[in-house]
Amino acid sequence: MNSKYTNKLRSSGMRPTRQRIKICEILFDREHTFHFSINDLAEIVKNNAKEKIALATIYNTVHLLTKKGYLKEISINSDKSYFDTNTSSHHHFFDEETSKLIDLDNEYVDPINIRKNIPGKKVKSIEVLVKIDNDNQNQK
């Protein structure tokens, strides 16, 4: 078993089963950041795993890895969340037509000034989600 993922899973409170290690390989054995929904990941797992992995296993594994900080959740709306293997503070474009999440580096967003504080709280991070679609004016 891949010890790198065994340690991630154990530190997230999960037993490192073959199925969970396969999920970790799909998530983290990549050169570039990976944005996905649970359903996207389930489809990739179905096409890449030698054995069937239950949707509940995928869901629980992703959420525990997120809770531990190995993944970041990006809520698009109340019904749709994506996950990101890049856990650093950064911004995103969301293409509403293709349902794709695209990294937007901090260098392309001017500093944001928050002028209201909530008593007893501090700002942890500021992340911008820019929703985009086709420019219909140019298509006429």
Beta strands, then each sheet from edge to edge (+ up, - down):
strand 1: 35-36
strand 2: 72-77
strand 3: 80-84
strand 4: 91-95
strand 5: 100-104
strand 6: 129-132
sheet 1: 1+ 3- 2+
sheet 2: 5+ 4- 6-
end
